Amino acid sequence: MHVPFDSQVVPLLERIVIMGLIKTYLTTTSELHLYKAPIDPITPEVLLADMVEADFDGYAALDPIVVSSVFLAPDGSAVVNIASHVFQATGSTTPNTIYGAYITTAAAAALVAVLPFTSPVGVANTGDAVPVAPQLHYSGT
């Protein structure tokens, strides 16, 4: 018979190690995308099929992703920053409302993370831009 655990605790050093593994994975086999359809609620059960990728003129997923060193946030979570990038419309643009970004494995084979914006961003004209600077946290829970 197994006794159930009350909660999980991941020590700070292990959080850094685990986020380091995630960082290595992100820098070698991932892409950053924008999504244009609302997802509500965003839960751990969200799927790549739920993402409706942006399609405004000039848009392309970002590959490769540049990731910072791992550091500890004040709340104790291990964090990496993904280099900022500006997705910018060109030509005669197909209007999009961008609700956030998401990270996939190479060639968009699997969903890695969903990064919703606090407010949607409209893209309707040449020169409209969507700046992103994602940050991933791992708290061990």
C-alpha positions in Angstrom: 0.0 0.0 0.0 1.3 3.5 -0.9 0.8 6.5 1.3 -0.3 9.5 -0.7 1.9 12.6 -0.7 0.6 15.9 0.7 2.4 18.2 -1.7 5.5 18.5 -3.9 8.5 20.5 -2.9 11.3 21.1 -5.4 14.4 22.6 -3.8 15.7 25.8 -5.4 18.8 24.2 -7.0 16.7 21.6 -8.7 14.4 24.3 -10.1 17.5 25.8 -11.7 18.6 22.4 -13.1 15.1 21.7 -14.5 14.8 25.1 -16.1 18.3 24.7 -17.5 17.1 21.5 -19.2 14.1 23.4 -20.6 16.4 26.2 -21.8 18.6 23.7 -23.7 15.5 22.2 -25.3 14.1 25.6 -26.3 17.3 26.9 -27.9 17.7 23.8 -30.0 14.3 22.7 -31.1 11.6 25.3 -30.7 9.7 28.1 -32.5 7.8 31.2 -31.2 4.4 31.8 -32.8 1.5 34.3 -32.3 -2.1 33.2 -32.0 -5.2 35.1 -33.2 -8.2 33.4 -31.6 -9.1 33.7 -27.9 -8.5 30.7 -25.7 -10.6 30.7 -22.6 -9.7 29.3 -20.2 -6.1 28.5 -20.8 -5.4 25.3 -18.8 -2.7 22.6 -18.8 -5.0 20.6 -21.1 -4.7 23.2 -24.0 -3.6 21.6 -27.3 -1.6 22.7 -30.3 -4.9 22.2 -32.3 -6.5 25.0 -30.1 -4.0 27.5 -31.4 -5.1 29.6 -34.5 -1.8 31.0 -35.8 -1.5 34.6 -37.0 -1.6 35.1 -40.7 -1.1 38.8 -41.3 1.3 39.8 -44.2 4.9 39.7 -43.0 4.2 37.3 -40.2 6.5 34.2 -39.7 7.1 32.1 -36.7 10.5 32.9 -35.0 13.1 30.1 -35.2 15.5 29.8 -33.5 14.6 31.2 -30.1 17.3 32.9 -28.1 17.0 32.2 -24.4 18.8 33.9 -21.4 20.6 32.2 -18.6 18.5 30.7 -15.9 17.9 32.9 -12.8 15.8 32.8 -9.6 12.9 35.2 -9.3 12.0 36.8 -6.0 9.2 34.2 -5.6 11.7 31.3 -5.8 10.8 30.2 -9.3 13.5 29.5 -11.9 13.1 31.8 -14.9 14.4 32.2 -18.4 13.8 35.2 -20.6 13.3 34.7 -24.3 14.9 37.4 -26.4 12.4 40.1 -27.4 11.1 40.1 -31.0 8.8 42.4 -33.0 6.4 40.8 -35.4 5.6 43.5 -38.0 2.9 43.7 -40.7 4.0 44.4 -44.3 2.1 44.8 -47.5 -1.6 44.8 -47.7 -2.3 43.2 -44.3 -5.0 40.6 -43.4 -6.5 42.0 -40.2 -5.7 39.9 -37.1 -6.3 40.4 -33.4 -3.4 38.8 -31.5 -4.2 37.2 -28.2 -0.8 35.9 -27.3 2.2 33.9 -28.2 3.0 30.2 -28.0 6.1 28.0 -28.2 6.2 24.8 -30.2 8.7 22.1 -30.9 10.5 22.4 -34.2 8.1 22.4 -37.2 5.2 23.0 -34.9 5.0 19.4 -33.9 3.9 19.9 -30.3 2.9 22.7 -28.0 5.4 23.6 -25.3 3.9 26.8 -23.7 1.1 29.3 -24.1 1.8 33.0 -23.3 -1.4 35.0 -23.3 -1.3 38.8 -23.5 -3.0 40.8 -20.8 -4.8 42.7 -23.7 -5.2 41.7 -27.3 -3.2 43.6 -30.0 -4.7 44.6 -33.3 -2.8 44.2 -36.5 -4.7 45.8 -39.5 -2.2 48.1 -41.3 1.2 48.0 -42.8 3.7 48.7 -40.1 1.5 47.6 -37.2 3.7 45.6 -34.8 3.4 43.0 -32.0 6.4 43.2 -29.7 6.9 40.2 -27.5 9.4 39.4 -24.7 8.3 36.1 -23.2 9.4 34.9 -19.8 9.0 31.3 -18.6 8.8 30.4 -14.9 9.2 27.0 -13.2 8.2 26.8 -9.5 8.3 23.1 -9.0 4.6 22.8 -8.4 
